[in-house]
Every structure is written in C-alpha cells, then in structure tokens.
Amino acid sequence: MKSKRSKATDIPMKVKKEVYERDNGRCVICGREGLPNSHYIRRSKGGLGIPENVVTMCIYCHSAYDNGYDTELKEYIKNKTKEYLMSIYKNWNEKDLIYNKWR
C-alpha cells in the first residue's frame, strides 16, 4: 500500500497526458521527443505529480537534470524549466508544488 506522500508525488496518467499535450510531446529544454515524467521539484523532495510541477523531457535532458555531474547544466535545466512553467501558469509558486501532509 502506497503512503499518502508517495501517491501525491506520483504522476497520474491523466497528468502525463495533459503535460504531454501541453508540451507537444517535446522536451522543454532541447525540443527532442520526450516523455512527461520529469518533476521540476523532485519526488524525493516532496514534488507533487501535478501539471505545474511536471514537464516533458527527453531522456538526455532528464538524465542530466536528475543524475548529471555537470552542476552548470543542471542549473541551466532547472532555470529553463522554471521559466517555462512560470510562462504557462500565471500564479505559479514553488511552495505550492511540495507535498504538505497538513493541507
């Protein structure tokens, strides 16, 4: 049985479909074909599986963001993702993207 946090940070299929369509199936960083499974705020940090926290990324950009050793590249990807999400969602706020068991 999944915990409430695990459920909240998982990306439901409905959200994946919405994000894929929103991003035209393209990586928001480089424009290659991608999958809608990249959290802006990581699951391990309580990042919710909601459209405001999820983007489409290709395997290369997603891997560089999650597992890369190049800190400049990771920062670039994070900043570009943030700018992208802020351009779509008028009242986008990082605090609203993190699981809070008291909500």
QUIUR-V355036 format. One record per residue. RES is the residue in one small letter. PHI is phi in whole degrees, -180 to 180 (* if undefined). PSI is psi in degrees with one decimal (none if undefined). NEAR is the number of other ideal C-beta (glycine too) atoms within 12 Angstrom. Layout:
res->RES phi->PHI psi->PSI near->NEAR
res->RES phi->PHI psi->PSI near->NEAR
This chain:
res->m phi->* psi->131.5 near->5
res->k phi->-78 psi->146.6 near->10
res->s phi->-75 psi->164.4 near->13
res->k phi->-60 psi->-40.3 near->16
res->r phi->-64 psi->-43.9 near->20
res->s phi->-61 psi->-42.3 near->17
res->k phi->-64 psi->-41.2 near->16
res->a phi->-69 psi->-30.5 near->25
res->t phi->-91 psi->-14.5 near->29
res->d phi->-69 psi->150.5 near->24
res->i phi->-100 psi->108.4 near->31
res->p phi->-65 psi->154.2 near->19
res->m phi->-57 psi->-37.1 near->13
res->k phi->-60 psi->-42.3 near->16
res->v phi->-69 psi->-42.7 near->26
res->k phi->-58 psi->-42.8 near->26
res->k phi->-64 psi->-46.0 near->19
res->e phi->-61 psi->-44.7 near->21
res->v phi->-68 psi->-41.9 near->36
res->y phi->-59 psi->-45.0 near->27
res->e phi->-67 psi->-43.4 near->15
res->r phi->-58 psi->-41.4 near->23
res->d phi->-93 psi->6.2 near->31
res->n phi->57 psi->30.1 near->16
res->g phi->68 psi->15.2 near->21
res->r phi->-115 psi->146.1 near->23
res->c phi->-60 psi->128.2 near->32
res->v phi->-72 psi->-9.4 near->36
res->i phi->-95 psi->-53.5 near->32
res->c phi->-116 psi->-12.9 near->22
res->g phi->91 psi->-4.1 near->18
res->r phi->-68 psi->165.9 near->19
res->e phi->-61 psi->144.0 near->18
res->g phi->-151 psi->-175.5 near->29
res->l phi->-121 psi->146.5 near->26
res->p phi->-86 psi->65.3 near->34
res->n phi->-136 psi->23.3 near->32
res->s phi->-109 psi->117.6 near->40
res->h phi->-79 psi->136.2 near->38
res->y phi->-67 psi->-55.4 near->43
res->i phi->-95 psi->121.0 near->30
res->r phi->-59 psi->151.5 near->24
res->r phi->-57 psi->-40.4 near->26
res->s phi->-64 psi->-19.9 near->13
res->k phi->-101 psi->9.6 near->17
res->g phi->89 psi->15.6 near->25
res->g phi->-64 psi->124.4 near->32
res->l phi->-72 psi->153.4 near->32
res->g phi->-91 psi->59.5 near->34
res->i phi->-119 psi->155.9 near->29
res->p phi->-54 psi->-33.3 near->29
res->e phi->-70 psi->-10.5 near->32
res->n phi->-121 psi->3.0 near->38
res->v phi->-124 psi->136.9 near->41
res->v phi->-133 psi->163.6 near->47
res->t phi->-87 psi->130.0 near->38
res->m phi->-137 psi->149.8 near->36
res->c phi->-74 psi->167.1 near->26
res->i phi->-64 psi->-30.4 near->20
res->y phi->-71 psi->-49.0 near->22
res->c phi->-68 psi->-39.2 near->33
res->h phi->-63 psi->-43.2 near->30
res->s phi->-65 psi->-42.7 near->22
res->a phi->-63 psi->-38.2 near->27
res->y phi->-71 psi->-43.3 near->36
res->d phi->-84 psi->-38.3 near->25
res->n phi->-126 psi->1.2 near->16
res->g phi->-73 psi->155.8 near->18
res->y phi->-99 psi->-10.7 near->11
res->d phi->-84 psi->99.6 near->14
res->t phi->-65 psi->-33.0 near->12
res->e phi->-65 psi->-42.5 near->12
res->l phi->-65 psi->-43.8 near->21
res->k phi->-60 psi->-42.7 near->22
res->e phi->-66 psi->-40.3 near->15
res->y phi->-60 psi->-48.4 near->19
res->i phi->-62 psi->-43.4 near->32
res->k phi->-62 psi->-47.8 near->29
res->n phi->-64 psi->-42.0 near->18
res->k phi->-67 psi->-38.7 near->26
res->t phi->-65 psi->-44.2 near->39
res->k phi->-61 psi->-47.0 near->26
res->e phi->-59 psi->-42.4 near->18
res->y phi->-62 psi->-49.8 near->29
res->l phi->-64 psi->-38.6 near->34
res->m phi->-66 psi->-29.5 near->19
res->s phi->-74 psi->-21.2 near->14
res->i phi->-95 psi->-41.8 near->22
res->y phi->-108 psi->112.6 near->22
res->k phi->-54 psi->-46.6 near->9
res->n phi->-106 psi->33.5 near->11
res->w phi->-61 psi->132.3 near->22
res->n phi->-146 psi->126.1 near->16
res->e phi->-56 psi->-35.3 near->22
res->k phi->-62 psi->-28.9 near->16
res->d phi->-78 psi->-5.3 near->21
res->l phi->-99 psi->-1.0 near->31
res->i phi->-109 psi->134.4 near->27
res->y phi->-59 psi->132.9 near->28
res->n phi->-136 psi->111.1 near->15
res->k phi->-66 psi->-11.0 near->13
res->w phi->-93 psi->-2.2 near->6
res->r phi->-76 psi->none near->12
